[in-house]
């Protein structure tokens, strides 16, 4: 087991905290880890009655591009909020969809090589269309439904590059009862 013998905060804002830990490995070697602390978030795969998957697209500043992804988010001011409540709210906010059925299918880590952040994965169905309630920072966001074949093609041609989205589809395909949906 790796043990931490010193830790210091390097940076923080309302969304994240970055710390540098001095560690000792089981063999006695010493080193450092830069750790990004962020609260868990939710990711929702909304599936309508026609088996279309609803995705959102927005400009992602850190990578300088627009990409399709599953609706996802967190409540930074309330990091201990019930993930199901966050999932229902994020779905409504980003897509305008209201889920009559929301199933939690798992929890995954975003990038555990440098961050403690994870996410709760949900599948939303029995969807009812409504008006999106986007935040000001999401003003360029659009939402649209795609067939499974279209989503597969979009992953293959790089229109979907979001690791959370690709992991969600892989998880649903390989590890759940939702795999039959992808046939």
C-alpha positions as CSV (number, residue, x, y, z in Angstrom):
1,X,0.0,0.0,0.0
2,X,1.2,3.5,-0.8
3,X,1.4,5.8,2.3
4,X,1.2,9.6,2.3
5,X,3.6,11.3,4.7
6,X,3.0,14.9,3.6
7,X,0.3,16.7,1.7
8,X,-0.1,20.3,0.7
9,X,-2.8,22.2,-1.2
10,X,-1.5,23.7,-4.5
11,X,-4.7,25.2,-5.9
12,X,-8.4,25.4,-5.2
13,X,-11.6,27.0,-6.5
14,X,-15.3,26.2,-6.2
15,X,-15.1,23.2,-8.6
16,X,-11.8,21.5,-7.5
17,X,-8.9,21.2,-5.2
18,X,-5.4,20.2,-6.3
19,X,-3.0,18.8,-3.8
20,X,0.5,17.4,-3.9
21,X,1.2,14.4,-1.8
22,X,4.6,13.1,-0.8
23,X,4.3,9.3,-0.7
24,X,6.2,6.2,0.1
25,X,5.7,3.0,-1.9
26,X,5.7,-0.5,-0.4
27,X,9.3,-1.0,-1.5
28,X,10.5,2.1,0.4
29,X,10.8,4.3,-2.7
30,X,9.5,7.8,-2.3
31,X,7.7,10.0,-4.8
32,X,4.9,12.5,-5.3
33,X,1.3,12.4,-6.6
34,X,-0.6,15.4,-7.9
35,X,-4.2,14.7,-6.9
36,X,-7.3,16.5,-8.3
37,X,-10.1,16.4,-5.8
38,X,-13.6,16.9,-7.4
39,X,-17.0,15.8,-6.2
40,X,-18.7,12.9,-7.9
41,X,-21.0,13.7,-10.8
42,X,-23.9,11.9,-12.6
43,X,-24.1,10.7,-16.2
44,X,-27.4,9.9,-17.7
45,X,-28.1,7.8,-20.8
46,X,-31.7,8.8,-21.8
47,X,-33.4,6.3,-24.1
48,X,-36.8,7.1,-25.6
49,X,-39.6,4.8,-26.8
50,X,-38.1,4.7,-30.3
51,X,-34.8,3.5,-28.8
52,X,-33.0,6.8,-29.6
53,X,-30.3,8.0,-27.2
54,X,-30.4,11.6,-26.3
55,X,-27.1,13.4,-26.3
56,X,-26.0,17.0,-25.7
57,X,-23.3,18.9,-27.6
58,X,-21.5,22.0,-26.3
59,X,-18.1,23.7,-26.6
60,X,-15.6,22.3,-24.1
61,X,-13.1,25.0,-23.5
62,X,-10.2,22.8,-22.2
63,X,-10.1,20.9,-25.5
64,X,-11.2,23.7,-27.8
65,X,-14.0,21.8,-29.5
66,X,-17.6,20.8,-29.6
67,X,-18.4,17.1,-29.0
68,X,-21.5,15.0,-28.3
69,X,-21.9,13.4,-24.9
70,X,-24.4,12.0,-22.5
71,X,-26.0,14.6,-20.2
72,X,-23.9,14.9,-17.1
73,X,-23.2,17.2,-14.2
74,X,-22.9,17.8,-10.5
75,X,-24.0,20.3,-7.9
76,X,-20.8,21.9,-6.7
77,X,-22.5,23.9,-3.9
78,X,-24.2,20.7,-2.7
79,X,-21.6,17.9,-3.2
80,X,-23.5,15.5,-0.8
81,X,-26.8,15.7,-2.7
82,X,-28.7,12.5,-3.6
83,X,-27.2,11.4,-7.0
84,X,-30.7,10.4,-8.2
85,X,-32.0,13.9,-7.6
86,X,-29.0,15.4,-9.3
87,X,-29.5,13.0,-12.3
88,X,-33.2,14.0,-12.7
89,X,-32.3,17.7,-12.5
90,X,-29.4,17.5,-14.9
91,X,-31.4,15.6,-17.4
92,X,-34.2,18.2,-17.3
93,X,-31.7,21.1,-17.3
94,X,-29.7,20.0,-20.2
95,X,-32.2,18.3,-22.5
96,X,-35.7,19.3,-21.3
97,X,-36.5,15.6,-20.8
98,X,-38.3,14.3,-17.7
99,X,-37.7,10.7,-16.8
100,X,-40.6,8.5,-15.7
101,X,-38.1,5.8,-14.9
102,X,-34.5,6.3,-13.7
103,X,-32.3,3.2,-13.1
104,X,-28.8,3.5,-11.4
105,X,-26.6,1.0,-13.2
106,X,-23.2,1.7,-11.5
107,X,-20.4,3.9,-10.3
108,X,-17.2,4.5,-12.2
109,X,-14.1,6.6,-11.6
110,X,-13.3,9.4,-14.1
111,X,-9.5,9.1,-14.1
112,X,-8.2,7.5,-10.9
113,X,-4.6,7.9,-11.9
114,X,-4.7,11.5,-10.8
115,X,-8.2,12.3,-9.5
116,X,-10.7,11.0,-6.8
117,X,-13.7,12.0,-8.9
118,X,-16.2,9.3,-9.9
119,X,-19.6,9.3,-11.4
120,X,-23.0,7.6,-10.9
121,X,-24.3,6.1,-14.2
122,X,-28.1,6.1,-14.8
123,X,-30.4,5.1,-17.6
124,X,-33.5,7.2,-18.0
125,X,-36.6,6.0,-19.8
126,X,-40.3,6.8,-20.1
127,X,-39.2,10.2,-21.2
128,X,-41.4,13.3,-21.4
129,X,-40.3,16.3,-23.5
130,X,-40.3,19.7,-22.0
131,X,-38.2,22.9,-22.0
132,X,-34.5,22.8,-21.2
133,X,-33.5,24.9,-18.2
134,X,-29.8,25.4,-19.0
135,X,-27.4,27.5,-17.0
136,X,-25.9,30.6,-18.5
137,X,-22.6,28.7,-19.1
138,X,-24.6,26.1,-21.2
139,X,-26.1,28.6,-23.6
140,X,-24.4,27.0,-26.6
141,X,-25.7,23.5,-25.7
142,X,-27.9,21.6,-28.1
143,X,-29.7,18.3,-27.6
144,X,-30.7,15.6,-30.0
145,X,-31.7,11.9,-30.2
146,X,-29.6,9.3,-32.1
147,X,-30.1,5.7,-32.9
148,X,-27.6,3.2,-31.5
149,X,-26.1,2.7,-34.9
150,X,-25.5,6.5,-35.2
151,X,-23.9,6.6,-31.7
152,X,-21.6,3.7,-32.7
153,X,-20.6,5.6,-35.9
154,X,-20.1,8.9,-33.9
155,X,-17.7,7.1,-31.5
156,X,-15.8,5.6,-34.4
157,X,-15.4,8.8,-36.3
158,X,-14.5,11.0,-33.3
159,X,-17.7,13.0,-33.0
160,X,-18.0,11.5,-29.5
161,X,-14.7,11.7,-27.6
162,X,-16.0,12.0,-24.1
163,X,-14.5,9.2,-22.0
164,X,-17.6,9.2,-19.7
165,X,-19.9,8.7,-22.6
166,X,-17.9,6.0,-24.2
167,X,-17.4,4.2,-20.9
168,X,-21.2,4.5,-20.2
169,X,-22.0,2.7,-23.5
170,X,-19.3,0.1,-22.9
171,X,-20.6,-0.6,-19.4
172,X,-24.2,-0.8,-20.6
173,X,-23.2,-3.2,-23.4
174,X,-21.0,-5.5,-21.4
175,X,-22.1,-5.5,-17.8
176,X,-25.8,-4.9,-17.6
177,X,-29.2,-6.2,-18.7
178,X,-29.3,-3.2,-21.1
179,X,-27.0,-5.0,-23.5
180,X,-30.0,-6.3,-25.4
181,X,-30.9,-2.8,-26.3
182,X,-27.7,-2.5,-28.4
183,X,-28.5,-5.6,-30.6
